Amino acid sequence: MARATAPLVQFLSPAIVSDHRNAPVNSLGYLRVMFTVVDIDDIISRLSKHGAKLVGDVVQYENSYRLCYIRNAEGLLIGLAEELNK
């Protein structure tokens, strides 16, 4: 049985000025959230089954983190960070 989902919040006014769903990740004023995860590849795989799409590539920052952005089915931008050598 599929479970229906609804947004936690929804703006009724003012009217939408621009569509965030296709905005670049570094857009001025763009709100995003980042989560620390244990296995970034597994998380991406599981979220893609629910409509999430990887934005760009998974990148590695020095020997500390693997990082990426995904967009969920509604276009919200979510950052993922996997700490290496914990």
C-alpha positions as CSV (number, residue, x, y, z in Angstrom):
1,M,0.0,0.0,0.0
2,A,1.5,3.4,-1.0
3,R,1.5,6.1,1.5
4,A,0.4,9.6,0.4
5,T,2.8,12.4,1.3
6,A,2.0,16.1,1.8
7,P,4.3,19.0,2.2
8,L,5.1,20.1,5.7
9,V,4.7,23.7,4.7
10,Q,3.2,25.4,1.7
11,F,3.2,29.2,0.8
12,L,-0.2,30.5,-0.1
13,S,1.0,34.0,-0.6
14,P,2.8,36.0,-2.0
15,A,2.8,34.4,-5.4
16,I,5.9,32.5,-6.5
17,V,8.4,34.8,-8.2
18,S,10.7,32.1,-9.6
19,D,10.8,28.3,-9.7
20,H,13.5,26.9,-7.4
21,R,13.3,23.4,-8.9
22,N,15.8,24.1,-11.6
23,A,17.9,26.8,-10.0
24,P,21.6,26.2,-9.6
25,V,22.8,25.0,-6.2
26,N,24.7,28.3,-5.6
27,S,21.7,30.6,-6.4
28,L,21.5,33.6,-4.1
29,G,19.0,33.1,-1.3
30,Y,18.5,29.4,-2.2
31,L,17.6,27.5,1.0
32,R,19.0,24.0,1.4
33,V,19.7,21.5,4.2
34,M,22.6,19.1,4.5
35,F,22.7,15.7,6.3
36,T,25.6,13.6,7.5
37,V,25.1,10.1,6.2
38,V,27.0,6.8,6.7
39,D,26.9,5.4,3.2
40,I,26.3,8.1,0.6
41,D,26.0,5.7,-2.4
42,D,23.4,3.6,-0.6
43,I,21.4,6.8,0.3
44,I,21.5,8.1,-3.2
45,S,20.3,4.7,-4.5
46,R,17.4,4.5,-2.1
47,L,16.3,8.1,-2.6
48,S,16.4,7.7,-6.4
49,K,13.7,5.1,-6.1
50,H,11.5,7.8,-4.7
51,G,12.2,10.3,-7.4
52,A,15.3,12.1,-6.1
53,K,18.0,13.0,-8.7
54,L,21.7,13.5,-8.2
55,V,22.8,17.1,-9.1
56,G,26.2,16.9,-10.7
57,D,28.5,14.3,-9.2
58,V,29.5,13.0,-5.8
59,V,32.8,14.8,-5.0
60,Q,35.5,14.2,-2.4
61,Y,36.8,17.0,-0.2
62,E,40.4,16.1,0.7
63,N,40.4,13.0,2.8
64,S,37.6,14.2,4.9
65,Y,34.2,14.0,3.2
66,R,32.3,12.8,0.1
67,L,29.6,15.3,-0.7
68,C,26.8,15.7,-3.1
69,Y,23.5,17.5,-3.7
70,I,20.2,15.8,-4.7
71,R,16.8,17.2,-5.7
72,N,13.8,15.4,-4.3
73,A,10.7,14.8,-6.4
74,E,9.4,18.3,-5.5
75,G,12.7,19.9,-6.5
76,L,14.0,20.7,-3.0
77,L,17.8,20.7,-2.8
78,I,19.3,18.4,-0.2
79,G,23.0,18.0,0.6
80,L,24.6,14.8,1.7
81,A,28.0,14.4,3.4
82,E,29.7,11.2,4.3
83,E,32.6,11.6,6.7
84,L,35.6,9.5,5.7
85,N,38.1,7.7,8.0
86,K,35.9,8.3,11.0
